[in-house]
Amino acid sequence: LPMILCNLSLEIEHLLDNEFLKKTIDECIHEVMEVFLRHELDGLIVENVNEDGSLSDTFDGRLMNPGHAIEAMWFIMDLGKRMNRPELIEKAVETTLKTVEYGWDKEHGGIFYFMDRKGFPTQQLEWDQKLWWVHVETLISLLKGYQLTGSGECLDWFAKVHDYTWSHFKDPRSPEWWGYLNRQGEVLLDLKGGKWKGCFHVPRGLYQCWKIMESINTSRINNSFDFARNVLDNR
């Protein structure tokens, strides 16, 4: 809930009272970055905590979902930009990088769907599947991290995740993506849509990446013009 409210609050900002908006944003940032983000886990984000905010040594308490954590981080980056809080952006970028490193399958590539923070078996039988939404949301977060901080590590990981995503999820015979791969990266279910995979994550993800890249290119052009102008002024 706090994750999605980070994004929703900005989407409907024009409909909300300013005080209510600020209170909601502050609460969401606190919960995501101080309650679910755990310093004792080297800054990784857990899916569930006890009511008092402590960790639970149970299936739910040990559950990690790299895709959720990484998606939440580009929401937090947007809030950091909106509120002019560069330290929040830096923390979100740092968390993104830690999470993609943690969730990356070192043997077969791609990002695990579910993980257990102690390395125990999960209740979710689909834990080792590679899902479309996890990877496209990761592309957004890494590209946005590069845009906002200039992190070369974000750019390196973006290239790595981009190559995996486009070589595994894209159906070579039609424009749509597969949604569910097995751990080896092979198509597990060949349906293109269902209860969870609708026309949302892929179009939004590609649109976000396009607009970020457009902004990066425009910024580079403007910087080049500024540089040239300064050179001419100094002659």
Secondary structure by P-SEA (a helix, b strand, c coil): caaaaaaaaaaccccccaaaaaaaaaaaaaaacccccccccccccccccccccccccccccccccaaaaaaaaaaaaaaaaaaccaaaaaaaaaaaaaaaaaaccccccccccbbbcccccccccccccccaaaaaaaaaaaaaaaaacccaaaaaaaaaaaaaaaacccccccccccccccccccccccccccccccccaaaaaaaaaaaaaaaaaaaaaaaaaaaaaaaaaac
